[in-house]
Structure formats: C-alpha cells, structure tokens
C-alpha cells in the first residue's frame, strides 16, 4: 500500500511539473505569427479598439482575440501552422469583414495589408444577423448564450464550461484566458451574497442572455491596475423570480437531516430564507454555507457541508437565517454602488464528545512523563447573529457603515479522569474532575469607513486624498462554573488534594480603533510640476483604545461542610486599560512602463516611518495583579510591489514586506489569578514580562499564464522572522506529573513558513483535466525553559496535498488526492528523544451521471496514521440520486455513509516538549433516504 501511495505521488508530480514543459514544447512548434492594422476605408485613419478575432476554419473555435492599438495595429503569436484559419474584424460602427488565412511552414510570419472597414449605412434597411458566439462591445468581451446548445436543464455553470478560454475549476474559482475572476455578478450586482456557486449553479442557461467579461479598476494602493470580473446578463424579463430547495431525510439509527432555502429576487431587491437541522455532523458556519450547498446543480464531488465523519464528536445543529439586499440604484456598475444589506443567522448546537488521549512529555536525560486521560462532555450552545451594512461608492469616493450584534449562551457538563505515569508506565498520580459551565455573552460592533481622492485636475490643490476607518466593539460576558477535583498522589497521600469550587465571572469590554490616512502633501508643498511631486506623501495614524473590566468571585466547599465560602485569593475586581497609538508618515512612488496592448510593468514602493506609543495599566483589588507597562517603539514598514503584465502571455506579481513590530504581554500572561484546581496545569504570574521585538520579512509571488485555454498558475508565499526576547513558557513538571506554567522572556525565536499552490488545467472541448499541488511547511525554533533548564524546541510541520480532477462534460467528474501531514519536534538543550507523528490520506471522489436523471456519487479515503495503539482505516461513502419530473425539480437520494464501518477519529497535537495522540468518538455507519424539491421560476408570469 505504501509503495502504491508513493507511485501515485510520483505520477502526479510528473504530470504537474513536466506536462507544462511538454505543452510549452508543443506551443513552440506552433510558431506562426500574424500582424496587421485596421483603418477607416473613407477617411483613411486608424481604427482604435476594433475587435480582431481568429478562428479555426474546421470548427469555428476561437483561437485568440485582440483590440487594435492607438495606430490600429494588432498582432498574434504562437499560431498553428498549416491549418486553415479565418480572421473576423469588426467595430460597432462598421461592417464586419472576414478573411481566410493559412500560415505556412516556409513563411511563419504573415504580414497583412491594411484592412479597410466600411461604415454602416444607416439609411439602408438593417438585416437581422444572428449574434456571433463571441464579440467585443466596447471594452467588454461578450459571449452570447443563445449560440451554445445545451440540455434544457443546464445551468449557467454548464454554459461557462463551454466558453472558449473559460475554466471553472474544481474549487469553484473561474479563470478567463488564465486570469482569475475576482467577482461574479448578475445584472451588475452581487447575487445573494456574491457567492459564485449560488449564481452559476442556480441560474438556468435559458435565462441567460450574455456572459460579459471586463476589467475594473484596482483598489487604491494596489499594484494591480485592474481586476477581472464576470457579469451574467439575464434575458429581458428574467430579472425577477425565485429558486430554492426543500429537502428532508430519515436514516438508520434514527438519524435525520433537513434543509430548506428560498431565494426571491427582482431588479432592486434580493431575499433569502434558510433553515437546516440534522444529527449527522453537517455544520454550517453561516447562511452562505447553506445557500451554496442547496443549489439546483447539486454538490457533485464537493465535500463541503457534508456529514463530517472525521470531526470530533457528534453534532446536532439547528440553523435558520434570513438575508435581504436592496439596491437603491437598480442598474449599477462596479464603481457606482448604493446598497443596503441586512442579515440574521441562528446557530443552535448540541455536541457530545468522548476522548481518550495519551501525551508524551519529555523532561531530558531519558526522563519523561506520560499522561493518559478519558473524558466525556456534552455541550449546548446557541448563537444569534444580526448584521447590516450600507455602502455607497462612485469613482472618487466610497462610504460604508456596518453594524453587527451577537448574543448567545453555552452550557456544558462533563467528567475527565487523568493518570500520570513515569517512563516505565508506572502510575504516579490520578485526578478525577467533574465540571459544569453556564455562560452568556453579547457583542456589538459598529464600523464606519470612508475614502476619497481628488480628480487629476485638482491634484495641485490642498491634500484631498483620505482614508478613515473607525470601529467600536462593546462586549459583555457572564459565566458560572463549577469544578470538583479529586487529585490523588499514589506514592505520597499527603500530597493529595480535594477541591469543590464555584466561580462567578463577569467581563465587560470596550474596544475602539481609528485608522486614518491623509495626503498627498507634496504637490501642494512643492508644486505639481516639481520632480518631488512624483512621490506621494501622506500622514498616517492608528489609535487603539481598549478597556476591560473583570469581576471574578470564587467559592470553596470543604468535604465536611454543605456550605460554600468565599475564596479571597481567587476573588478580584480588575480594570485593564490599553492605549496604543502609532503616528507616522508614508512615502511612496509608483513607476509605470507600458506599451499599449503589449505589456505593462508597475513598481510600487512604500515606506511607512512611525513610532508606536503604548501604555497598559492594570488595576485590581488584588495587589498581585496591579502593574503598569509603558513603551515607545520605532515600527517602520517597507513594502515593494512589482507587476509584470505581458498581455496575452502571462502576468506575474511580486510583493516584499519588511516589518518591525512589538509583541506586548497581556494581563492574562502577566498577572493571572493563580488557581491550583487543575494540578496538571497551574498558571503562575510574572509581572516582570517585557515586550518582545518581532522582525518579519515576507515574500509573495503569483504567476498566471494567460496565453491560451490551458492555464498554469502558481502562488508562492515565504515568511521568515525572528523575535528577540519572545514571550515563551517556563514549564516545571514534578515526579507526580504536576505542571506549573509561567510566561517569561527568553532568548531569540526564529521561524519560517513557505507555502506553494500550483494549478494546471487542460481543456479539450467539454473535457477538463486539473492538476493541483498545495504544500505548506512551518518551522519554528522556540526557546523555553524545562524544569529550570534553558531549552529550545525546534518543530517542523508539513502538509502536502496532490490532486487530480477530471470532468467530461456533464457526464462524469473525478477527483483523486493524496494528502500527507507530519510533525517533528526536537529538543535542543536537553537530552530527549524526538517527537514524531504523521498521517497519510488517499481520497477518491467521483460523480457519474449515467443518464440525464440518474447520478451516482462516491468517495473513498484510506487513512494511515502513526501513534500509540492507532490502526489504519478506510472510509467509503456513496449516494445514488434520481431526478423526477420533466423539469427535474424533484430528487430522491439514497446515501450510505461509512460502508465498511471502519471510521476512527485520530488527532494529533504537538507543543514544545509534549505530543498528544487522541482518539475521539466520531460518526459511524448509517444509511439515509431523502427527498428534495427545487421550486424555481425565472421571469414574470405571462398571459
């Protein structure tokens, strides 16, 4: 099995890294080049922005397209030789002309004579001509939906997959000619939260008039001059309607699931209503999770919002929500917004978690400690989230304000039994803990943002560019806790302890943040024509004010008494105030070099020079919690962005950021109330903690190959840093396994992280092959103190995922992935063994439409784990789906989960000198039969 796994990995790597090279060789064989110019036939002037499209003659498939430049010129490279082609040249005010072409091997550069277009004669009667599949309308590329023939039940996603140069990736993202689409809109507006899947998997193809692709201006300060957007323009009369899903299912072992979503839309407003309930670990974090997983298209090979067999414990959520969007301007554009959003989401959750864990703790010189625990907890949480947002934008200014309010509660009770053993597995101590928790919370957040910039004609006047963001957060938390602990020292009973303790805790907080930018000052100071005016000088300031109030009471009860008495050492009223302000100046310069329709290169450099003034004051009725902390730090930030956009070939973007910033200790680290009820974790205070100085250097690189319909893109992220005098742990473990923790400043921490994301796609008509690589590696060398010895723990985390996805039209979709996770920890200054863990997972997901109505879905995963007493296992899930009625709006589904009944929950957690392996109760085998109905209507009712 292991040999097979590595053969799979090797094959994927070969495909991922060598196929692009092979494709490149193939492209270099197609070295044909075409050049020409377009002119007005009467006045003999150059035609700018005329559309020039090149097609294969045999099937009329689009090869490439261009807009003519300032002199009417155009050019194509890497064209096929010895293949009949034809050229279509069009302009809104002119008659389209067509030219047959053939690039020979002998003459691979074809220079055309000037192409003269004749203006349309408005006096002659117009002749209706079917719209071409692809055309330019100004700067917008338009695909006409009526030119693509699909099944009557096809959705917008099926249409997108057929468009030349468009790829809908397995993760739901979309690229056009290799460039990623930043946003998908419908009739110029976000469609039900702006989630791409909600739009393209619910809108029927026969309701779509055009797919429009266009560039929009990048955000201020961004190196990207523009972003790519897609707009789905609906047919006339189709901008009003509704769609949704209602489903319910019952299964073995009394399992159930139900979800419903209804969405209503018109030219100005959109309304969503959702509800869901189940006991099969289908957890929705927000309303959009339910929306994008109740689409008419279905889930296919997607594993989001599915019964989670690998999640810890058993979960029974109940969700409900409503979302409303209103556009005061019905026909809006990207730079003209006047919109209001209101949202509510309720999450009520019952959980049951049983865990067995074994922790290995290294103390050095062959000495260590092992802790084994068994626990069982039941929790009931309820959260209600309200939010609203209003935004209004135009080309020179933007304004938005948002309010959110959360309230909820948590109740839990459970028990845990922990044993401490020495390295010979001989028991040293035991603790039995009973606990209950009841807490309530409320949180209010208000944010207001405004930004504006002067027009170019007013750049010489007083500084007028500004960005302002203010946020206010009010929080209130109340809780009642009860703990009863029986700690037994097996070799010395005088060290045994009994605790029966109750806690009453209240916390109120007020957090405020004001972030401002104002400029540009240089044109105003030195004049618009001075060389210094090419720089941008702004004043920046970040002001943060945090106020917290904690009222804590603790009550103890002796074994010989029925009454609780106040524990004065754990009772305190605490006030914590933090003022953090960072004023400074920002100096930036943007360098641009471009050639129309050929390339654009941007270099944007910004240096922020600022000082941070920090003050923290902690007042308490307990003298041991009183302290003050004041600091002044120089915190500069240097950012360099570079963009190399070679039109029609590739786009590369680079980002370098160097930052110096402090890490400040919190009141919980400096002055906690020392509570010894958990003998295996006693947190001590240290009011001598100092701020740590953090140095961070990050580099990002993104490549997009936009030369054809087989894009290759990758993203590399690298972060390295060091922290002088980091806030780290001083851990002391005795022979009974009792541990005390104290935060200290010690040594220098060094860390590094690298992440790589690669995607390659091959599109052949309606077939799509995707190759994916996602890998992250985290290294940290963190100083700490173990039983009084200065130590450093070097830890390395690796996560690698290799994936292959294949889809053949609407018939079949396959997804094969190999995942690998490893953890390694090495103690540098104490003699101890290495701590290791690793997990391999091979996952195959498949979806096959055997007919237009019948679909089979399945996914199989093989899981190989290391760890004490851990066995490998296979998870196999399957489902059969049948669509009823002519409209295919009824669906019956039979699901089978964990067919082999092998599911096991295995989890690892590593920290410093400790590695924990846990097995947790998980969802096991069950079968379920469900029925779904998809009500939908697009367009007003006609007589």
N, C-alpha and C positions, 0 to 999 in steps of 0.2 A: 504493500500500500504506500509506504514512504517513497519507494523508487518511482511509482506511478505519479505520486504527487509532484516530485521534482521534475519528472519528464513534462508534466503539464506546465509547470512554471517555465522551464526552458523553452518550450514551444511558444508560449505567449510572448516571452522576451524576444525570441527570434522574429516573430511576426511584428511586434511593436517597433523594434529598432531597425530591422532590415527591410521590411516592406516599404517604408518611406523611401529608403535609398533605392530600392528596385523601381518604385514608382517614379523617382526622380530620373533614373536612367531611361526609363520609358519616355518621360517627358522630353529629355534632351534629344531623343531620337526624332521627336516632332519639333523641328527647329524652324518651321515656317514662320514668316513674318509678313505682315500686311500693313501698309502705310497709305495715307491719303488725306484729302481735305475736302470740305463741303462748302459750296458757295451759292449765292443767290444768282439765278440764271439771268435776271434782267439787270439788276444794279451792280452785279459783279463784286459784292462784298462778302466777307467771311461770315459764315453762319455759326454762331456760338451756341453751344448746348443742343446741337442736333443729336438725335439718337442714332447710333450706328450699331446694328446687331448682326452677328454672324451665326449662321445655322448650317447644320449638316443637311445636304440635299436629300439623302435617303429616307430620313425620318423626321425632318424639320426640327430636330432637337437643337436647343440653344447652346452654342459653344461659349460665347462671351459677348459682352456689350460695352460700349463706351459712350461718353458725352464728348462732343468736339470741344477743343480748347479755344483760347482767345483768337486764334488765327484760323479757326475752322478745322484744325488738324486732328487726326486720330491715328492710332497705331495698335496693332495686336501682335503679341509674341507667342511662341510655343504653340503654333498651329499645326494641325495634322497635314502631312504632305500626301500627294497622290490620292486625295479624297475630294469628290465634288462638294462644293460649298455654295452658298449664296448669301449675299450681303443685302440687308434691308436698311435703308437710310430714310429717316423720317423727321419731321418737325411739325409742330402744332399748326403752323400757318402754310405748310407746303404739302404737295402731293408726294406720297411715299414712292421711292424708286427701289427696284430690285436688280441685282447684278449677279450672274453665275460666275463662280471663281474656281480655279484649280491651281494649287501651289505645287510645282513640280520639284523633283529631287535635284534637278540641274539648276533651277533658279528658285532658291528658297526664300528670297526676299522679293515680294511683289509690291511695286510702287504704282499706285493707281493715278490716273489723271484726275484733275479736279472734277468733283461730282457736282453738277449744277441741278439745284432743285427749283421747280416751278411753283409759284404761289398759287394757292387755290383760288378759283374764280367764284366769287360769292354770288354772281348773277345767275350762274347755271344751276339747274336743279341738282340737289345733292343726291347721291346714290348711297343707300344704306349698305355698308360693308360690315361683315361680322368682325367683331373686335378681335385683334390678334391675341394670342396667348400671353405675350409679354410686350409691354410698351413703357416708354417714359412719358410721364405727364409732368412737365417741368423738371424738377429735381427728384421726383418720386418715381420709383420703379413699381409698376403695377402688373399684377398677374390677374387675368380675367378668369373668374371661377367657371364661367359657362363653357370655356374651351377645354375643360378637363372632365372626362366622363368617368363617373364613379357609381357605386351602388347607391340606391335610393336612401339607405340608412347611414351613409357615410357622414362623417363629421369633419369639421374644419381641419382637424389633425391629419386625416387621410388626404385632404387636399394639399396641405403643406408638404407632406412627404412626397408628393408627385411633382412639386415645382422644381425646376432646374436650379441648382445651386443652393437649395434649401435643405437643411438636415435637422430633423427633430431627434435629438439624442435620447439615449435610454434614460437619462436622469431628468428629462423634461425640458432641458435647455434647447435653444434654437440658434443655429448659425445660418447666415446667408452669405454665400461665397466665402466661407471660412470665418467671417466676422461675427462675433456673438451679439445676439439681440438683447438689448438691455431691458426692453419692456414690450409687452404685447397689449395693445389697446383695441377696443371695439367702438367704432364710430367716434374715434378720437378721445375716448375716455377710458379710465380703468374699469375693468369688468369684474364686478363682485370681488373687490379686494385686490385686484391686479394680479391674481394668480394665473399663470399661463395655462395650466391644465384645465381650470374652470372654463376658460374661454374656448380653447381648441378642442376639448373633448365633450362639449355640450352643444355648441352651435352646429346645426346641420349644414352640410355643404350646400344644399339648395337654398339656404337663407343668405349665403354669402355672395356679394356682388364682386368685390375685388379684394386682393391681398396687397396692401401697399407697404413698400419698404422705403424708408427715408432716413436722412441724418438729422439730428437735432444738436443744438449747441451743447457743449460740455459744461459742467458746473464750474462756477468761478474758482480760479486757482488750480483747476485740473489741467494736467498736461495734455489730456485728450481734447483735441479741438472739437470733436463731435462724437455722439453716440448713435448707435443704430437702433431704430425702433420699427416695429411692425404694427400696422393698423388693419384690422379686419373690418372692411366697409360692408355693411349689410345692404341687401337689396331694398329698394323703396318699399316702405310699409312693413318691413321685417324688424324695425327697431322697437317694437312693442311685443311683449309676450311673457311666457313663463316656462320654467322647466324645473325638474326636481327628481327626487327618488324617495320611495317609501318601501321599507324592507323590514321583514321580521323572520326570525328563525328559531327553531327549537331543536335541541340535540340530546344526546345521551347524557347520563349523569345529571339530568335536569339543567344542562347548560342552555343559555339563551343569548340572543343578540337582536337588536332592533336599531334602526337608524332612519331618519327622515330629514329631508331638506327640500324646501320650496324656495324658488327664486323668481321674483317678478321684476320686470324692467320696462322702462319707457324712455323717451328721449331725454328726460331730465332726472329721473329717479331710479334707484335700484333697491330692492328689499329682499333680504334673505332671512329665512326661518329654519333653524336646525334643531334636532333633538336626537339623542342616542342613549342607549343603555345596553349593557352586556355584562357577562361574568366570565369572559374569555380573554381578559388582558388586552382588549383593544382600547388604547389610551389616546385620547385626543387632547392636545395641549391648548388648542384654540379653535375658534369657529372655522377658520380656513382649512384646518386639517380635515374636518368632516366634509366641507364643500368639495375639496379636490379629490376626495375618495368616494364621492357619491355621483360621479359623472356618468352620463349615458354610455360613454365609450367603455367603461369598466376598468378594472385595475390591472389586467394583463399580468406581466411579471413583476409589477411593483410590490414591494413588501412593506410599504408604509401603511399604517393604520390597519394592520392585520392582527390576528391573535398572536400575541407575543409569547412564544414558548420559552424564550431564554431570559425573560425579565424575572427579577427576583420576586417570589411570592405570587399570590393570587389576588387579582384586582377586579373589582366590580364597579365601574364608573357609571354615572348618570350625568349626561350633559344636555344643555339647552342653550340656545343663543339666538340673537337677532342682530342684523346689521342693516343699516339704512344709509344710502348715499344719495345726495341731491346736488345736482349741478345747476347753479343759477344761470349759467350760460350754457345752453344745450349743445351748441356746436363749438367745441373748444379745441384748442391746439396745445402743444406741449408747453408753450411759453405764455399761455393765457388761461388761467385757472381761477375759478370762483366756485368752491366746492365745500360741502359740509358732510362729515361722516359721523354716525352715531353707532355704537356697538355695545352689546351686552353678552356676556358668556358666563354660564354657571357650570362648575365642575364639582360634583359630589362623588367622593371616592371611598369605598370600603376595601381595606387591604388586610391580608393575612400572610405573615412571613414567619417561616421557621428556618433556622440556620444552625448549621454545625460548622465550626471553624477550628483551624489549627494554625497557631502563629509560632514561628521560629524566631527567637530573639538572640542575636549574637552579642556576647559580652567580652570576647577576646581570650587568647591563651587557651583555646579549647573549651572555654566555659560558656554556657548559654542557658537559655530558659525557654521552655515550651509552654504555651497556654492553649488549652482546649476549652471550647465553650459550646453550649447548647442554649438556644434562645427561641422564644415564640412570642410574637407580638401581633396584636390586632389594632388597626387604626381606622378612624373615620374622620375624613377631612371634608370641608365644604368651603368653596371659594366662589365669590360673586365679583365679577369684574365689569365695570362700566367705563367706557371711554368715548371721547368725542374729539373731533379735530375739524378746524376750519382753516382753509388755505386759499389765498388769493395771490396770483402771480401775473406779471406781464414781463415784457422784455427787459425792463430796467429795474424792477423791484419785485420783492416777494415778501409775503407775510403769512404766518401760520400761528395758530394757538391751539393747544391740546390740553384736555383735562381728563384724568383717569382717576377712578376710585375703586379700591378693593376692600372687601371685608370678608372675613371668614373665620373658621374655627377648626380646631384639631382636638380629637380625643383619642387617646391610646392607652392600652394597658398590656402588660406582658411580664415575662419572667426570663431570667438568664442564670445559668449555672456555669461557673468558670473554675477550671482547675489549672493550677500551676505545677509544672513538672520540671525536674532538672534534666540534664542531657542524657541521663541514664533512664529516663521515663519513670522516675520515682516521684510520686505526688509529694508536694511541699505545702500547698495551701489550697483552700477551696472557698468560693464565695457564691452565695445564693441571693439573688436580687429580685425583688418584686417592685414593679413601678406602675404608676398611672400618671397621665398628663391630660390637662384640660387647658387649652389656650384659645384666645380670641385676638383678632387683630383688625385694624382699619388703617388704610393708607390712601392719602390724597396727593396727587401730583398735578401741578399746573406748569406748562411750558409755553413760552412765547418766543417766537423767532422772527426777525426782520432783517432784510438785506436789501441793499440798493447800490446802484452805481450810476455815475454821471454818463451822459452821452458824450461821444467823442468831441462834439462841437463845444462842450463846456469843460473840457479837461484842464484848461488853463485857469479856471476859477478856483475858489476855495475848495479844500478837500470835501468830497461829497460821497465817496465810496464808504459803505459801512456794513458791518455785520454785528448783530446783537442777539444774544440768546440768554434768557432768564428762566430759571426753573425753581420751583418751590415744592418741597415734599414735606408733608406732615404725616407722622406715623404714631400709632398708639397700639401697644401690645400689653396684654394682661394674661397671666397664666397661674395655674395652680398645679403643683407637682407633689407627688408622694413617693418616697423611696423607703423600702425596708430591706436592709442588707445584713446578712449573717456571714461574717468572714471568720474562717477557721484556719488557724496555723497548726498544721498537723503534728509538728515536732516540738512546738512550744506553745501550749494553750494560753499562756499569759499574754501572748501577742494577738489572740483572737479578739474580734470586735463585733458589737451588735449596734446597728443604727436603725431607728424608726423616725423618719424625718419628713416634715411637710414644708413646702415652700409657697410663698405668695410673692409673685413678681409682677412689677409694672414698669413699663418703659415708654416714654414719650420722646419723640424726636422732631426736630425742625432742621431741614437742610435747605440751603439756598445757594444758587450758583449763578454768577453773572459773567458772561464771556463776551468781550467786545473787541472789535477791530475798527479802526478809523483811518482813512487816508484817501488818496495818495497826496503827500505833502510836497513832493519835490517839484512838480510843475508849478505849483503856487509859489514856492520859495525861489526857484532859480529860473523860472520861465519855461514855456512849453518847448522852445527851440534849443534849450541847453542840452549838451550831451548827458548831463546828470539826470535829465527828465526821463531817460530811458529806464531808469531804475524806479522801483516802487517802494516808497517809504510809508509805513503805517505804524500807528500806535496800537499796541495790544495790551490787554489786561484780563486776567482771570481772577475773580474774587469768589472764595468759597467760605461759607459760614455754616458750621454745624453745631447744634445744641442738643444734648441728650440729657434726659432725666431718668434715673433708675431708682425705684423704691423696692427694696428686697427685704423680705422677712422670712425667717426660718424657725420652725418649732420642732422640738425633740420630745420623744416619749421614752421613758425607761420601761424595761420589761416588767418591773414591779408596779407600774402605775398605769392608770387608764387615761390620764390627762397629759396633754402636750404643754410644754413650757417654752418660752421664747429663748432662742439661742442668740445671745448678743454678739457673738463673733461673726455670725452669718447674716446679721441684720444691719442694713445701712441705707441711707439716702445719699445718692451720688449725683453730681452735676458735672457734665463734661462739655467744655466749650472749645471749639477749634476755629481759628481764623487763619485762612491761608490765602495769600494774595501774591500774584506774580505779574507785575507790570514790566513792560519791555517795549522794544521796537522791532519791527520786521522789515528787513531789506531784501528785496527780490528783484530778479531780472529774468526776462523771457527772451530767448534767442530763437528766431524762426528763419528757416531756409526752405524755400519751396519752389517747385516748378509745376505749373498748372497741369492737372491730370497725370502727373508723373510721380511726384514724391512730395512729402512734407516732413521736415525734421524740426523738432522742438526741443529746446533745452531750457528748463525752468529751475532756477536755483533760489532758495530762500534761506536766510539766516535770521533766526529769532534770538535776540540778546535780551535776557530777562533775569531778574532776581526774584527769588521766592522768599517771602516773609511769612514765617509760620509761628503760630503761638497755640499751645494747647494747655488748658488749665483744668484740673480735676479736683473738685471739692467733694467732701464726703463727711458724714458723721463718724466714720471710722478714720482715725488718724493715719493708719497704714495705707489708705487709698488717696491721700492728698499729695499732689505733686504739680509741678509746672514744667513746661518744656517750651523753649524759645529757640528759633534757629533762623539764620539768614543764609540762603544758598544761591549760588550762581548756576542757573539751569538753562544753558543755551541749547538750541535745536537747529541742526543743519539738515536741510532736505534738498536733494537733487533728483529731478525727474527728466528723463530723456525719452522722446518718442521718435521712432523711425518708421514712417508710413510710406511704403513703396506701393503706390496704387496698382491694384491688380496682381500683386505678387505676395507681399507679406506685410505685417505690422508688428513691430517689436516695441515694447515699453519697458523701461527700467526705472527703478526707484531705489535711492540710497537715503537712509536716515540715520543720523548720529545724534544721540540724546543723552544728556546728563540730568538725572533727577534723583531726589532723595526718597527713601522709604522711611516713613515715620511710625514709631510704635503706637499701638492702640492702648486704651485703658485696660482692655482685657488681657493684654500681654504684660503691662507694667504693674497693675495693681488689682488683680482679681481677689475675690473673697476666697480664702483657702478652705476648700471643702474636702474632707477625707472620707466621705461616704463610699467612694469607689477606691478601694485600696490599690487597685491596679492602675489607677490614673489619678494622681494628685497634682494639681497645677499650683505652683508657688509663684509669689510675686517677685518682681525685680524692678524697682523704681530707678535704677541706675542705667536703664536702657537708653541708648543714643540712636539718633537717626543713622541710617546706612546710606552710603553713596552708591548709586547704581549708574553704570555706563552701558549703553545699549547701542549696537550697530546692526541695522537690518538692511537687507537687500532683497528686492523682488524683481523678477524678470518674467515677462509674459510674451509668448510668441504665438501669432496667428498666421497660418498660411492661407492666404485668400486668393490663390492663383487658379483655383478650379473647384470642382464639385467633390473633391476628396480631401477635405481639410485635415491638417495636422496642427494641433496646438498644444502648448505645454506651459506650465507655470512652475517657477522655482522660487522658493522662499527660504532665505537664510537669515538666522538671527544669532549673533554671538554677543556675549556680555560678561561683565564682572561686577561684583558687589563688594565694596570694601566695608568691613565690619558688619556683615549681614546679621539680621535678627534671626537667630537659629536656636536649636534646642540643647539644653543641658539635661541629660536623662540619667537617672540613677536607678538601678534595679538591684534589689537585695536577693538573698537566697530564697525567700518566700515568693518571689515573683512580684513583690510590690514595687511600683514605679512612681517616681516623682519627676515632674517636668518643670523646667524653668527656662524662660527665654533669656538669651544672652547675646552680646555682640562678640563675634569670634572670627578671626582670620579673613580670608577672601574667598568668596564663592565665584566659580566660573561655570558658565553654562553655554550651550549651543543647541540650536534646533535647525533642522533642514527638512523641508517638505517639497515633494515633487508630484506634480499632477500632469499626466500626459494623456492625450486623446487623439486617436487617428480613426478616420472614417473612410469607408469605400462604398460609394453609391453606384449601383448598377440598375438603372431604370427604377423599379419599385423595391429592389433589394438593398439592404443596408447592413454592412458589417462594421462593428465598432471594436476598437482595441483600447483598453484603458489600463493605466498604471497610476496608483495612488500610494505614496510612501511617505512616512514621517519618521524621523529619528530624533530623539531628545536625549541629550547628555547633560548631566549636572554633577559637578564636584562640590559638594556642600559640606562645609565644616560643621562639626558638632562636638559635643562632649559626652562620652560614655563612661559612666562610673568614675568620673574625675579625670579621665584621660582625654586629652585633645585628640580628636579623630577627624577624619574626612571620609565621607561616603561618596564614592563615585558610582552613579547609577546610569543605566542606558536603557531606554525604552524604544523599541522598534515596532512599527506597524506597517505592513505591506499588503496591498491588495492588487491583484492582477485580474483583469476581467475581459471577457469576450462576449459581445452581444450581437445577435444576428436576427434580422427580421426580413421576411419575404412577403411584401405587400400586407394584405390583411389576413394572410393565411397562417403564418407561424412566427413566433418570437421566442428566441432562446437567449439565456443569459448564464454564462459559466464564469465563476470567480474562484480564485484561490486567495485565502487570507491567512496572514501569519502575524502573530504577536509574540514578542519576547521581552523579558525583563531580566536585568543583571545588575546586582549591587555588590560592590567590592569595598571593604573597609581598609583604609589606607594606613592608619597608625595603630591599629590593634590587630593582633593575630587572630584572624577569624576566617571561616570558610566563606565562599561566595554564595550569594542567594540568587537562585535562578527560577524562572518559570517560563513556560511557552505554551502557545495554543496554535494549532493548525485547523483551518476550516476550509473545506471544499464544498461549494454551493452551486447547484444547477437548478435554474428556474426555466420553465417552459410554458408556453401558451399556444395552443393549436386550435384554429377554427376549422374543424373537419367539414362543416358546412357553413352557410351564412348564418345559421341559427345555433349551431351546437359548438361549444368550446370546452376544451379540456385544459386545466391549469394544474401544474405540479411543481414542487420544489423539494429538492433533496440536499441535505447537508451532512457531511462527515466531519465530526469534531474529535480532534486528537489533543489531549491535554496532559501536561505534566503535573505532578503534585502528589501529595501523600494520600494513598488509597483512592486515586482517581482512575476511573475507567473511561475508555473511549466510547462514543455512541454515534448513532445515525438518526437524523430527524427526516421524516418523509411526510409531506403533506400533499394532498391532491383535492381537486374540485372538478365537478362536471356542471356546466352551465348550459341552459337551453332557453332561447328567446322565443316567446309565443307571440301570436297575432301578426298581422301584416305589417304593422308599424314597429314591431319588435319592442314594444313598450312594456311587456310583461316578461319576467325572468324567473326561472326556477333553478335553484342551485343545491347541489349535494356536496358537502365538504367533509373531508376526512383529515384529521389532524393527528400527528404522531402515530402513523400507521404501524410502526414497528414497536411502539411503546418503549422507547429507549431514552426518552428525554431526561436529561440531568442538568441541574443548574450548577455550574462550576465557575467560580470567580476568584480573581487574584487581586491582592492589594499589597504594594511594597512601599516602605518608608524607612529611610535611614538604615538602622540595623535590624529591621523586622520585615518578615514576609509572611503574609496571611493567605491561606488557601481555605475557601469556604464552599460548602455545598448547601444550596438553598432550595426550598420547595418550589416547584415550578408546575406549570400547566401540563397535564398529561393527556393521553389519548382520549379523543371524543369524536363523534360524528354529528353533523348538523344538516338539517334540511331547511332551506329558507326560500321565501317568495318575495319578489321585488316588483314594484310598479313604477314606471317612469312617465309621469304626466308631463306633457310638453306641448307648447304652442308658440309659433313664431309668426307674428303679423296679426293685424286686426281681423276680426270676423267680417267676411264679405257677404253681401246679399246674393 
